[in-house]
Amino acid sequence: MRAAICITPAGERVENHMDPTFEIPHVRVLTRHALPHIIEATLVPLAVFYAAMWTLGVWGALAAALVWSYGALLRRAITGRRIPGILAIGTMLLTVRTVIAVASGSVFIYFLQPTLGTVVVAGAFLLSVPAGRPLAERLAADFVPIAPDLLARPYMRRFFVRISLLWAFVNLANAAVTVWLLVSQPLATYVLAKSVVSLTATGTAIVVSTLWFRRSMRGHGVLVRFAPRPEPV
C-alpha cells in the first residue's frame, strides 16, 4: 500500500492511502478464464445449429440453437451461478436473428440481421447505464477476474459507465457503416468490407478501453500492469 500527502483547500496536510496495484493476468490466464464463456455463448450454439440442420432443416436448427442458449441461461439461474454477459448478449442476438429469419426470407433482411443485432447490443449498453448495471462491467468480469471489493469502488462504477457509453457508440457507428455498405456495394464487396470494418472497430475499442482503464485507475492511485508469463506446470 502506497501513500501520498495531499493538501486540502484549507491548507491541511492529509495522508492519502492509495489502492494497491491492479494486475491484469497474463494472456494465458485470460484465455483460460474467458474461453469457457466464449465456447458456451458462441461455439456451442453454432455447433448445435449445424448439427440440427442436417436432421431438422434450417428452421429446426434455428429453434434448436435458441433452445440450447435459453437452456444455458436457465441452468445457471437455477443453480445460482453467475450468468456471463457474453452469454446473455449472445442469446439476445440469437433471439433477434431467429425472429427476423422466421418473419422474412429476404436475402437483404438475412444480411441485415447481424447489423440489427449490433444495434440491439448498442441499446443494451445504453440501457444498462440508467439501470445502474453497466454492461461493460459484466463483460469485463467475463474476461478479467476483478475483485468484488475493487468493483464496488465508486470510481470503478463511473469508469464502466463511460466505457458502456463508448461501446454503445462504437456499435451504433459499426451498424451505420455496415448498412451503408449493404445498400451501396456489391454483395461480395459488402461481405469483405463488413468483416474489415467490424474487426477494426472492435479492435480499436478494445485498445481504447484498455488504455482508458489504465489512465483512469492511475488517477485514483491504482497501478495497472500486466502479470508476467506464468511458469509452465
N, C-alpha and C positions, 0 to 999 in steps of 0.2 A: 504494500500500500504506500503510495507516494503522497506527499503533502505539499501545499503551496501556501504562501502568505498573501492574502488579499486585503486590499484597503477599501473599507466601506465608505459610502458617501459622507458619513460623519467623521471620517478620518481615523477610524479604529482599525487596528490590525487583527485580522481574523484568520485562523489557520483553517484552510480548506482541504479536507482529505479527499483525494481523487480516487476514482474507481480503479480496480486492478486491470491488468492487461486482458484484452479480449483476443483470444487466439482462434483464428479460423483453421479448422482441421486441414490436414494435407488432402490433396485431391483424391488419394486412395481411400481415405476415411470418408470423405464426402460421397464418393461413389458407393461405398458400402451402405451409407445411410440413406442415400436418395434412390439408388437403383431399385429396391423393392417397391417403392411408391410408383416409380415410372413404369415398371413392369405391370403392376396391378391396375394402373389407371389407363395405360395406352396399349401395351403389347398384348395383354391377355384379351381385352375386348376385341382387338383386331384378329387375334387367332381364333376366337370364338366365332367371329363373323365369317371368316373364310371357311372354317370347318363346317358351319351350319349351312353355308351357301350351297355346298355340294349335295346336301340332303333335303334342305327346306326351301331352297331358292333364295332370291335376293331379299324379298320381304321378310321371310322367316329368319334370315341371317341378321337383318336389322333388328328384329324383335329379340333374337337370342342375345345379341351384344348388349342391348339395352337392359334386358332382364338380368344378365350377369352383373352389369355395373350397379344397378339398384340393389341386387343381392349383396354385393360387396359393401355398399353403404349400410344396408340393414344389418348385416353380420357385425359390423363394427359398432353400430348403435346398440344392438342387443348385448354385446359382450362388454360394452363400456369403453372400448378402445377409441383412441383419438382418430377422427376422420381427416386424412390428409387433404390439404387444399387442392392438390393436383387431381385427386380422385373426385372431389366434389365438382371441380371445373370440368373435368373430362366427362362426367356423367351429364352435366348440364349441356355441354356442347353436343354430346351424342343424342340427347333428347331433342334438341332443336333440329339437328340434321335428320333424325328419323321422322319427325313430324312433317318437315318440308318434303322429304323424299316420298312419303305416303301421299301427301297432298298434290304433288306435281311430278310429272315425268319429264319435264322440260330439261334439255341439256344446259341451257343458260342457268336455270334455277339450281341444277345439280352443282355446277361450278361456283355458283354464288353461295352455296351453303357454308363452306368454311369461312367466308367473309362475314356472313351473318353471325356465325359463331364467334368470330373475333369481336364483333360489335357487342354481343351478349357478354363476353368476358370484360370488355371495357366498361359496360354498365355494371357488372358485378363489382369491379374495382371501385367505381364511383359510389355505388350504393353502400358499400361496406364502410365508407368513411363516416357518413352521418349515423350509421348503425352502431358505431363505436367498436367495430371489429375489423380493422383494416385488413383486406385480403392479402396484401403483401406480407404481413406478419405471419399469416398461416402458411403461405408458400415458403417463406424463408425457413420456417421450422421444419419443412419437409426436406430441405437440402443441407441446412447447417444447424446442428444442435445448439440451442441457445438456452442458457439457464433461466428458469422461470423468474427468479428474483431480478435478473437483468431486464427481462421483457416487461416487468412491472414498472420499471422506471418511467416517469413521465416523458423524458426526452426520447426514449426509445419509441413510445407510442406516437409522439409527434413525428419522428423520422418515418415510421411506417405509414402514417397518414400521407405524408408528402410523396413517398415512393409509390403508394397506391394511386395517387393522382397522376404521377409520372407514367405509370404503366397503363392507366386508362387512356391518357393522351396518345401514347405510343400505339396502342391497339386501335384507337379510332383513326389515327393517321395511316396506319397499315391498311385498315379496311378501306379507307377512302382511295388510296393509291391502287389497291387491288381492284376495286370496282371500276376505276378509270381504265386500267389495263384490260379488264374483261370486255368493256364496251368499245374500246378503241383499237385493240390489237388482234391479230390473228390468233387462233387458239394455241398453236404451237409456241408462238412468242409469249402469249399470256402465261402458259404453264411454267416456262423457264423464268420469265421476269418475276412472276409471283414468288417463286422459291427464293430468288436472289433478294427481293425486297423484304420478305418475311425474315430470312436469316440475318440480313443486315440490321433490320430494326430490332430484332430480339437481341442480337449480339451487342449492339450499341447500348441498348437499355440495361443489359447486364453489367457492362463496363461502367456506365454512368452510376448505376445503383451501388456498385462496389466502392467506387471512388467517393461517392457522396456519403456512404456509410462510414468510411474511414475518416473523412473530414468532419462529419457530424460528431462521431464518437470522440475524436481528438479534442473538439471544442468543449467536451464535458469531462476531459481528463482521462478518457479511456484510450489506451494504446491498442490499436488493432494491428495484428501481424499474422502471417501465415505460419502454421506449425511446420517443423522440419519433417522431412520424409521419414515415415515410421520404419523401424528396424524390421527386417524380414523375420518371420517366426520359424 
